[in-house]
């Protein structure tokens, strides 16, 4: 049992948080042996969930990589291969470095995507699985076999996905733009959604499909995904990442699409790239759609930006939405904390008795200030155990 003394949950009155067997309880049981951790009057906040990150692509901590202009996904994919071959550090070590950094800044769980293609084989998945094992008990990690190079466009990808599905390392099967990028004539499997849904059903996996396409090119596959989800009884196990076409909707069109997604219990993830691509997560939640927030790529060939800090990502969400009111800033924090938890099927870490003892201590007066200031994480607690201090794992 551990008592975290002199803390202020959500910036409220000073109190203590008591953790027993990884869960918060209302008070110290009589006669119990107690370890005391001093909170120093800091604010206690729930730890966060990164619902969409690509640790296999990262150059975090590596020598600076100068990026070149790219026109579309195909050229970015070429850059991914070049960077992977140029970096001196194995993917497992790079992923561990980034995932450890994320955990030290308060990420308690993540859904990590790894490219599966002939250029890499399953090396990305294997590297992420190695990092996942080394961080067991610190951060929970779901793994997605992601066909970044396409299934229709790239011969051999379908076979690699099948190998990944049968290998036991992954929790989810991925997909990418079946009407756009992966519909451009190739020699691979001609039905991407049929392939990935079939593998998911056969091996008891979830699905997480990237949809970057806008307009009808993005909405038509979304309707197809919803239909396949219902037909195969996969409700609650399918996520669509980015969904830029949904971000463009408003009014009745948005509500109708939200109702379609909610009816099939399909979740969405957003990464707060810009004001035009961030999902209207509050409106979607009102219609029953689960939405999580993610880092996406971190210092990869697609962008030099990103830091795997989900509190900073909440800041980016607020910036993209021009959030000004306390309730708007708080909603961005809750997206990072509770939106991703619901998407990954985790218990809500809301600092109440019975909740997971997963929280972080920071300086600040209230949640909106924490979103704006992005203070250092002085202490990070996972399952009642201190796992990081002052930005580093212990």
BELFENKA-V70570 format. One line per field, one symbol per residue. psi: psi as a letter, one per 30 degrees, with the letter a starting at -180 (. if undefined). Layout:
psi: ???
This chain:
psi: kkkjkhljkggalkalkkkkhgkklelkkkgkkkkkkkfgglkklkllkjfjlifffkgkflkkjkllkkileeeeeeeeeeeeffkfkleeeeeeeeeeeeefggkflljkkkkjlfffbgeeeeeeeeeeefgkfekkkkkkjjiefleefjkfeeeeeeeeeffgflfkkllkiffcegfkkagakfieeeeeeeeeeeghllkjkkjfklaffeeeeeeeeeeeeeeghgkfgkkkkdheeeffllbeeeeeeeeeeeeghkllklghelfffkkieeeeefggkkklklfbkjhafekflkggjfeeeeeeeeeeghkeleeeeeeeeeeeefeeeeegglkkigglkflkijllklklfleeeeeefilljekkkkhgkjfkkhgkk.
